[in-house]
Each structure stands twice: as C-alpha cells, then as structure tokens.
Amino acid sequence: MRLLLLCTAAAVAQDKCADIPKQDVAPVATTDIILGKPTGFRTVHAVRWSHETARQAAARFCEKISDDKEAHERVARALQEGNPMAWRQNKLVKNEECEERVAEELKPSLDVENGVASFIASQYANGTQLAVGAQLAVAAAIRRSWVPTRRVLVFGAGRDSRMVCAAATTGQRGRAVFVEDSPEWAALVRKDLSEYLMAQDLPEDSCVVKDVTYNTHRAHWAEWLGRGPELAQRVLDQINEERQSFDVVVVDGPCGCNDLCPGRMAPLAAAAELAAPGTGVVFVDDYDRLVERVWANTMLRPTFEHEVLVQDTVLEHLKYFTHDKQMECVLPKAAAPPASVEDYKGLENHFRPGGEEARQLGFPTAEAFENATPEQAKAGLRALADMIERLDAPVDPAWRSR
C-alpha cells in the first residue's frame, strides 16, 4: 500500500514579482503535489509558512489529504481504473512516505523563522472560521508591503479573530472590524480581543466587533438575486463604516450551511461596496458551496479585474477578488481547476425554494419580494437564466487570474 505522489517544484515568485519586497508574512516554499496521474487526478499545493519546519508543513498537508472527501472519491476512481493508491478501510492512508516526500519539496534546509509571521500564527486558536493556513493567507494580504494602511473587515467573528487583529496591528497602527450576527459569539470575541489589545498596549478601538441582523434565510438566495444593493445597504446602515475603506474584506459569515441560516448574500453584496479601490481584496470562504459561488460571481466578478483561488486546503474553497494584480506575488494560487469550473454544475437541482427544513418558511417570501421592483425581479431572473445556459460551459483556460 502506498500513496502515489508525483511532486513537481513550483517557484514561489515569478519574474513579475522580482521587485516586490519580501513580506513579513508569506510562504517560504510551495510545491505542486499530484494525487495519482498527471491527467484526470487532483493537483494540490503544499505550502510551508516561515514559522514551521518542512516536516511540520508536510504533516499538515498529509493530514488534510487523509480527511478530504473529494480526494477519497478520486482515489476510488483510481482503484477502479487499476491505479495503485494508498487505501485502507475506505480512507486515504496518512503514512510516512507522504510526509517524507512532501517535506523534501518544501526546502528542509531552511530554518524556522522567529519573527512577525511566527507571532501572528501563535495567535490562532482553532474553533471556528478559517483554518490556520487560510488565516495566514489573509494575514499575508493584510501585510502587503506596498499597501500603506492595514484595514480589514471580517464577516464572522471566531476563535481565530485574534490572528487577524494581530496581522492588522502588529508593527504598525491598523484596524480590524468583525461583523457578527450571533450575540454569543460577539460577546466571546469581544472579550478575547479586549484581552489581546490590553496585553499589547493597543487602543481598544484597534479591533472591534459590530453587531448586525440580516433577516434573511439561505433558502431564498435565488429570490434575492438582482437585489444585492438593497442587502448591502442593510449591512452598511448597521455597521456605520465608510464605503471603499478596507484593504481586505473577508466573507466567512454568517452561517450558510443550511437553509434556515441567514446565508451570505448580504455580506457578499456589501463586500463589493467596502473594498478600497485599486488595492482592496475580498476573500470568499466556502467558495465551493453553491450560494457563495453564485453570489460571489454575481456581485464580485463584474466588479474586480482579478479572481484567484488560493490553495490552502485540498478542497480549495478560499478565493479572492481584487484589482491588485500583485497579490499573486504573495499568495500561492491553487494548482487545480477552481470551483468556477463547476459554477453551474447541479444548479438545476438547487434552484428551489429550499429543502425540506425550509418549507416552513413558505415560498415566495415577503422578505425577498415585498419591496422588489419589476426591474429588480427581472434582473434576478436574468442572472439565473444566464447560469442555467452555462451549465455545460467549457473551462476558462485563464482561470488562474482574470
């Protein structure tokens, strides 16, 4: 039993990035890892951050592979086709060969660095929100050397909010705003950030949590298409922040995992309004999910020149939108085709008034159509019609950045 890994070294920086100063939070090594054969199987990125050894980064990567359902499906197909892969009791095997071979590609000669990146990473607490590698990718965007300010807004407050606060404030006066609709989580994170700011002798307004009420349900995501500006205004009225004033906006909340959750339609609509012109970056977590994908493509794709999928986890669900083409110099891109390839896959099965759990909400709903003008309703239907027409659209060869 063995895990068949074909490794190819990937350059961290391209020629166009040669003049970009070294970031204090950035990967020190990346490599492409092909699961199975170069054709028909998944290519993923292994990333090593400056605070970890090559072996630690490889162990983190191999653990992600062992837990990844999509990788399991690909391995199942590989077995059916007679290709040898590590397989035991319907699970990918996390084994020493995987860690050893990946570690060889992640510059084991480099020592661990104790510095800004290490300090910021130390503030991470697992619990909710983005995984540590994804958080470090966001931190790298916050601390781009060519951006004079560090202003970040995150939809969703969690155990790891302290890391974003550290990225925004360490070594330079910055500001982080967290928007949360759960009173329990808002209170927990306020206390955690207050303790951090006091320990670092920083002003109490450096990192703040703001309460918001969305009054939406994910079940009605399709009804709201064409009404994005209205949802954005609801958010902006509550948080009282200037438009186009944030260098980084992260959409990782509110709950979007079932039809009774608020869904992330309003934050995705507001994100387009909040990002600073020129250098603003909007990260969308869970881009592999239908609602996040459709709404990001509807609200953000027409607004920004570049969209890039960031490789952190095997599932590849973190994507960013920006005008800043230099962003690719500090964040490793996904090595496999992104979720945009499947933008419209299964849409015909999801265009519905919610699942069984949402039937109690009724359809259509007053919350979506009460104030809709005929033009807004038509705009939403046009967006859906366009998506359905593109169900079998070919893969865009320029998917890495557009």
Secondary structure, 3 states (H helix, E strand, C coil): CCCCEEEEECCCCCHHHCCCCCCCCCEEEEEEEEECCCCCCCEEEEEEECCCCHHHHHHHHHHHHHHCHHHHHHHHHHHHCCCCCCCECCECCCCHHHHHHHHHHCCCCCCCCCCHHHHHHHCCCCCCCCCHHHHHHHHHHHCCCCCCCCEEEEECCCCCHHHHHHHHHCCCCCEEEEEECCHHHHHHHHHHHHHHHHHCCCCCCCEEEEECCCCCCHHHHHHHCCCHHHHHHHHHHHHCCCCCCECEEEECCCCCCCCCCCCCHHHHHHHHHHECCCCCEEEECCCCCHHHHHHHHHHCCCCCCEEEEECCCCCCCEEEEECCHHHHHCCCECCCCCHHHHCCCCHHHHCCCCCHHHHHHCCCCHHHHCCCCHHHHHHHHHHHHHHHHCCCCCCCCCCCCC
